[in-house]
Amino acid sequence: MRQAVETLLMDAVHLYCQPDLPQGCMVVASAASVSADNDDIKTWLARHRLQRTQQIIDRLRQAVQSGELPATTDADGLGDYFAAFLHGLSVQARDGVAQSRLLAAVNVALTALPSFDSPEPNHAD
């Protein structure tokens, strides 16, 4: 599972930082710039972002069911985290953050993936 998430995030960084292309992701970058006059476009963009999030969540749920991740894994929360992180990578790349820094951030984000020797999650109420 770690390899799948790492590949998703690393590939995104490499794509977002290509010097001959616009930096970042159009679907993410457009989120803040769509006017109220373009509700259809705004809805389309949101739907695509939500679909990407759901794909990540579905893959994490599959990993829990197959035993790749511990049964205690919060696949929904973890999926939302990685989707938000992926969107943040796009914004950072668009702002000109160096590829090396984004790759280093991916390595930090990957530590959020639970392992079988991780302590039980702490759900503070």
FENBELNOR-V445562 format. One record per residue. N is the residue number from 1. NEAR is the number of other C-alpha atoms within 12 Angstrom. Layout:
n=N near=NEAR
n=N near=NEAR
This chain:
n=1 near=25
n=2 near=24
n=3 near=15
n=4 near=18
n=5 near=31
n=6 near=25
n=7 near=19
n=8 near=27
n=9 near=34
n=10 near=30
n=11 near=23
n=12 near=30
n=13 near=38
n=14 near=27
n=15 near=27
n=16 near=35
n=17 near=30
n=18 near=20
n=19 near=16
n=20 near=10
n=21 near=14
n=22 near=18
n=23 near=28
n=24 near=33
n=25 near=30
n=26 near=24
n=27 near=27
n=28 near=33
n=29 near=26
n=30 near=24
n=31 near=25
n=32 near=15
n=33 near=16
n=34 near=20
n=35 near=13
n=36 near=12
n=37 near=10
n=38 near=14
n=39 near=14
n=40 near=13
n=41 near=19
n=42 near=22
n=43 near=19
n=44 near=18
n=45 near=24
n=46 near=22
n=47 near=17
n=48 near=22
n=49 near=26
n=50 near=21
n=51 near=18
n=52 near=24
n=53 near=27
n=54 near=24
n=55 near=22
n=56 near=31
n=57 near=26
n=58 near=21
n=59 near=26
n=60 near=36
n=61 near=26
n=62 near=22
n=63 near=29
n=64 near=25
n=65 near=18
n=66 near=13
n=67 near=17
n=68 near=23
n=69 near=26
n=70 near=25
n=71 near=21
n=72 near=27
n=73 near=30
n=74 near=27
n=75 near=32
n=76 near=22
n=77 near=22
n=78 near=32
n=79 near=30
n=80 near=25
n=81 near=25
n=82 near=36
n=83 near=32
n=84 near=23
n=85 near=31
n=86 near=39
n=87 near=32
n=88 near=27
n=89 near=40
n=90 near=37
n=91 near=29
n=92 near=28
n=93 near=34
n=94 near=28
n=95 near=19
n=96 near=21
n=97 near=22
n=98 near=22
n=99 near=29
n=100 near=18
n=101 near=19
n=102 near=33
n=103 near=29
n=104 near=19
n=105 near=26
n=106 near=30
n=107 near=22
n=108 near=16
n=109 near=26
n=110 near=27
n=111 near=18
n=112 near=26
n=113 near=34
n=114 near=27
n=115 near=22
n=116 near=16
n=117 near=11
n=118 near=16
n=119 near=11
n=120 near=14
n=121 near=19
n=122 near=10
n=123 near=8
n=124 near=4
n=125 near=3
